[in-house]
Amino acid sequence: MKKALRIAALSLSLSSSLFGQITITNSDIVHAGDSIRVSYAATTNNVDHTQSGPNFTWDFSTLQPYAQQMDRYTQPSAIPFTFIATVSHTNPSPDSLPGLGNIPSDFTDQYKGSSSSFREVGFSFSYAPLGNFSVPVLYSSNDYIYRFPLTYPHNDTSDAAWTLNAAQFGLFYIGATIHRVNNVDGWGTLYLPHDTVQCIRLVSVITEIDTIGTDSVTGFTIPRPIKAEYKWLAAGKKIPVLQVETQLINNAEVVSNVIYQDDYDSTLFQVGMSESENQLSSSFYPNPASDLINMTIDLKKSGPVSIEIMDLSGKTVLSEGEGAHSAGEFSTSISTHDLSAGTYVLRVSSSDQLNVHKLVIIR
């Protein structure tokens, strides 16, 4: 079966000039009610994600996923986004951090789709001390994710901004500015582990600056690392069939995320399972790390805990047994001093349950 698929893919590649480039419109982009399964890989598996051009072939068929998620897009339910947005997407976020107590959670991006664009108009979040409702944050100027129609070549920019009176969080002012540069730099054929599609390739370079203080004038700014999003878009696929996210760290581009549409795999950790199904949850910081990571593990039932760090070939480079633990939350630290710079997979397991994370080591 695999040979047949590869032969078919090769035939498609040889005749790619018959297809020509595609055009992406609002009908090809996600709408409320859509659900798409995606897989996460820790690396591009040595494929150069920066290369592109007209009638190009990208072969990412060797991507190795470590987790999956069903990405769900819903009708906005938080006021005022019920009136000004068309699509909501909630991001996984922690309920607390060690030593910090409650922090905002359930961050939900709010989007507006139209025939001319798909843009972020704001976001909402929950904050336990304020009660059980969503706190809305509206953009004073929108972040244009896409401007339609998208075809090769295409360039556009946008400048978004938002502010929040944050006295209830111990601050008086929080804000951010977001400068986005979009560039369609190629089109052609994309090979994925379980699919072959005709795409255009869009690169978004994002410069974001946070401001925290008493007001926008006397506050201090925190520039974030410059981000790039390499997106392969296909007709009718709703979200990128492949997205490679990077950050500029120490003047080097570091891959931070690889996400692609995929078939269900029961052997992979499924992000977003309920706690009763998952039986343990885990988090750690910092990431990227250097010499040490601090972990918080929450067991739903008593049992032995094992922590492993593996390189991208699957070889275990660090293993620590925590022994038997009672149900509940506990903290531990793991030395990463002897690990070389690079990307690793961090596995936390107890009985037949596990959590999987991507860990980046920098030197």
Secondary structure, DSSP 8 states (H G I E B T S, - for coil): -HHHHHHHHHHHHHTGGGT----B-GGGB--TT-EEEEEEESS-TT--TT---TTEEEE-TT--EEEEEEEE-B---STTHHHH-SEEEE----SEETTTEE--EEEEEEEEE-SSEEEEEEEEEE-GGG-SSEEEEEEEEEEEEEESSB-SSEEEEEEEEEEE--GGGT-SEEEEEEEEEEEEEEEEEEEETTEEEEEEEEEEEEEEEEEEESSTTTSEEEE---EEEEEEE-TT-BS-SEEEEEEEETTEEEEEEEEEE----TTSEEET--HHHH-EEEEEE-SSBSSEEEEEEEESS-EEEEEEEE-TTS-EEEEEEEEEE-SEEEEEEEE-TTS-SEEEEEEEEETTEEEEEEEEE--
